[in-house]
Amino acid sequence: MPVRVRPSAPEKRKTPGLDAGFSICGTTAIVDILTRYVGYRAAERSSLGLMQVGRVLPRQFPQGTPTMAKIVKLLSWNVNGIRSLYKRGFLDWLASSSPDILCVQETKAKPEQLPQQLIEPPGYHSYWHWAQKPGYSGVGVYLKEKPLNVETAMGIKRFDDEGRFIRMDFDKFTLFNIYFPNGKASKERLQFKMDFYETFLHQIQSLRKERQRLIFLGDVNTAHKEIDLARPKENEKVSGFLPEEREWIDKVVSLGYVDTFRHFHSEPAQYSWWDLKTRARERNVGWRIDYVFITREMLASVKNAFILQDVMGSDHCPVGVEFETD
């Protein structure tokens, strides 16, 4: 299945042009690349994946505040294997959609396993956090402008070993790219998921005392309400639509985080994941489990939110927002 956009999308699903960086590489000098690579390989040997402490200090970036586009087009996509998507034409899609920031989840690879053109697409920097288990989990970010600061650790080994977290600080906002756990495999994995949920929420709530403009996005692995999946009654006892999972999203919303898509769209049958084995996408029997949440303080700056159901290549499709930085 190549990365492509289905033609003749209904008018109501048309979206603005997509815009959407671990920068082992970007448009940097060779010396800088080698310097970063040495640090990167040393960090790879740590128990946390990318960095033992999980922080790239601001002084490692060029001096001065990065200049982000006035209107930022931000995308999130569970790619279900970045190497597989690469073979299907991912870079052509990235070039044509041209997001300012693209966050990817379930990358299933370490940077050393990726071709250079996938690490350093023209015009982009990239950042990665991978799992200790080979071919599992992992997140990455492509962006056109470097952030002020990058962190890849929550500070809890059992979570950090799975490569699910990247935080990026910019001048006007902080972005979290998160691949939240799936709880379907067992009671233990469901508890792991709920523990991850609570830990992450506690951490961003603590940060919110200092920075009010926060975005967290990614594959949350839970449909919030009945409107967010095609068959809610049949899935009431399935992880991904359990009461306790949905209640966590209720809590998130009650604390002032806005589900951007639902802020703009109230219509049903808007999904971001379909089961491949049953060819559910052909019948649009799906789930909306991919989100872009923002703090209430940022809501006025968000101009649009969308689901790109016509973009193929994964069992998920991209979701995104456009927002002003000024």
N, C-alpha and C positions, 0 to 999 in steps of 0.2 A: 504494500500500500504506500505509494509515494506521498510526500507532503504536497498537498494541492488544495485548492479552493474550489468547491463545487460551483459550477456556473448557475446563473438564473436563480439566485437567492431571492426570496420574497422581499418586497420593498421594506417591510417593517423590520427586517433583520439586517438591513444594510448598516454598516458601521463606518466610522471615519477611518482613514488610513491608519494603520498600526504603526506605532512607534515602539519602540520599546527601547556587567560586567564581570573572580579571582584573576587578578591580573598578574598571572605569571607573565603574561604577554599582553601587550597592547601595542600602541604605536610608540614604542620606547626604543632607546638606544641599546645596542648589543651589550654594553657593559651592564646596563641596568637589568637586562634580561638574565645575564649570567649571575649577577648578584642575587636576584630574586630566586633563581633556580637553585642555587646552593642552599639558601635558607629553606626553600620549599622541600628539597630532598631530605634535609635534616629534620624538618618538621614531620615529614611523612613517617619517620621512625617513631614518632611520639604516639602515645596511646589515644590521642584525641583526633587523629586524622590529619587535618590541615596544620593546625598549630596547637602546641601544648597549652599555651595560655589562651589561645583563641583570639588574639588581638593583633591587628596591624596598626602600629602607632602612627598618628598623623604625620610625624616627621619623616616617615618613609615615602610620603607622597610629595609631589612638587609643592613648593610654597605657594600660598594664595588659596583663595576659596574657589572650588570648582564652579564653573558657570553652567548651570543646568538650563535647558531650554525653558522658555517661559511657559509653554504648554507641554507638559510631560505626558507621553503616551507610554503607559506601563502595562505590560502583559505578564501573565502567569500561565505556565503550561506544564502539566505532568506529561513528560515525553515518553515514559515507559521504555527507557533505554536510549541514551543520547547517541550511542554508536549506531544503533539500528536506524534511528531517525536520520542521522547523517547520510546513511546510504540511500535514503529515500528522498534526498533533496532538501534537507533542512536548511543548508546555507543559502540556497536560492530563495527559499521562502523568507529567511531572515533578511536578506538584502532587499527583497521586494516590499516586505511589510515595514521594514526600517523602524522598529520600536526604539525609543530612547532607553528603556530598560526592559529586559526580558528575564524573568525568573523561571527557572526550570526545576522540576522535581523528578524523583525516581530516575536519576541519571545512570545508575548502575555501573559506574566506572570511576577510576582514578584518572587524574589529568595525564599521567604518564602513559596511559592506555589510549589516549586520544591523538589523532593526527593534529599537526600544528595548525592547519587551517581551521580546525574546529575550536582550538584554544584561542586563536587570534584571528577571527574573521575581520575583514577590512572595516575599519572604523570603530571597532569594539575592543574593550577590555573584558576579561572574564575572571571570575572568582569561583572557587569550588570547595565543597566540603563533602567528603565521601565516607562511607561506612568501612569498618574494619572487615566485615564479611564481604568477600568478593562478589561482584555482580549484584549488589543489593543496595536499595535506598539511594541516598545521595542527592545533593542539591547544587545548583549553580546559578550564576547571574551573569548575563551579558549586559554591558552598558557602554554608552558613548562617552560619558564623563566619569572620571574616577571619583569615588567618595572620599570624604575626609577621614573615615575610619571604618575598619571592617573587623567583625568578630565572628568566630565560627564555633563557639562553645557556649553551652548553657551552664557549664560548671558542674555537671552531674555525669559521671562517666558512662553509666548505662544508656543515657540518652545521646551523649556526644559520640559514643562508639558507632552509632547508627547513621551519623552524617545527615542530620535532618534540619540544620539550623544555620542560617547566615543572617547577620545583622549588618546594616550599612547606615552610617550617619552622613547626612548631607547638611548643608547650611540651613535649609528651611524645613527638613523633615528627617525622620528615621524610618527605614524600611526593614522589615523582617520577611525573609523568604523561608517558609517552613513546609516540610513534608511531614504532616502529622501521621502518627501510626495508624495502621489498620488493626481492628480488634476482632476480626472474624475467626482467626485461627484457633483460639482457645480462650478460656477464662483468664489465663495469665496474661495473654496479649491484650485482652480487653482492659485489664487492670493497668497494664503498662500504658495503654493509650490514655486512660483517664488520669493517671499520674502525670503523664506528659502534658496533657491539657492544663491541669491545675498549676503545674510548675511554670509553664510558659505564661499563663495569665498572671500569676503572681509577679513574675519578672517584668512584664511590660507595665503592669500597674505601678510597680516601684519606679520604673523609668519615667512614667507619666508625670511624676512629681517634678521632674526636671525638664522634660520635653513633651509638650502637649500634642505636637503634630506627628502622629505615628500612623504607619501603615503596616498591617500584616496580611500576608496573602499566601496562597498555596493550596495544596490538596488537603482539606480538613478531614476528609474521609467520613463525613456525616452530612446527611440531608437534614436541613433544619425543620421544615414544615411539610405537610402532606403535599403541598403544591410543588415541592422540590424533588419529587420522584414520581415515576409513572404509576407504580403499584404500591401505594403506602400500606394498605391493609395486609397484603401478603408479606410485607417486610417489617411488621411491628416488632418481631422478636429476633430480627437479624441485626448484627452489629453494623452500624452505619445509619440506623434509624431507631436505636433503642432510646427509651425515655431519658436515661441518664446522659447519653451523648447529646441529645437534643436540648436537655436542660442546661448543659454547659454553654451551648450557643445562646440560649436565653439569657444566661448570666452575662455573657460577653456583651450582648446588646444592651442589657440593663445598666451596664457600667459605662455606656456611652460610645461603644464601637458600632459603626454603621455598616451594615451589609450593603455595599454600594450598588450591586445589581438590583436588589429588591427596592432600593430607594428610588430608582428610575423606572423599574419594570414590575408590574403586578401580574402579567399574563402567565398562564401555565405552560407546560410542555417546553420549558427552557432548561435544558440539561447540559452537563459538561462531561459526563462519563456514561459509557455504554458497555455492556458485557460483550466481549469479542466472540466468545464461544457460541453464543446464541444468535449472533448477528443482530443484536438488539438495535444497533444504530440505524439499520435500514428501516426499522419500524418506529424509531424514536422512543424506545422503551428504555429510558435512562434515569439518571440521578444527577442532581446539581450538588456536587460535593466540593467544587473548587470556588474559592471566594477571594474577594479583595475587601478587607475590612479597613476602615479608617476611623480615627477618633473624631468625635463630634466637632472638635475645634477645626478640623480640616474640611468639613462638609461643604462649606460655601465655595471652596476652591475647586471642587470636583464638578466637571462639566458633562461628563458622560460615563456610563458603565455599560459593558456589553459582554456577550458570550459569542465567540466566533465558531458557531456550530458547523460552518462550511469548511473549516480547515481540518484536513485529514492527516493521518500519519501516526496517530496514537489512539489508544482507547479513550483518552481524554481529548478535549479540544481546549484552545486557549480561552482565557477570560481576561478582562482588562478594564482600565479606566483611563480617562484623560483628566488631568488636573493642572491648575495654575500654581506656579511656585511663588509668584509675587503676592 
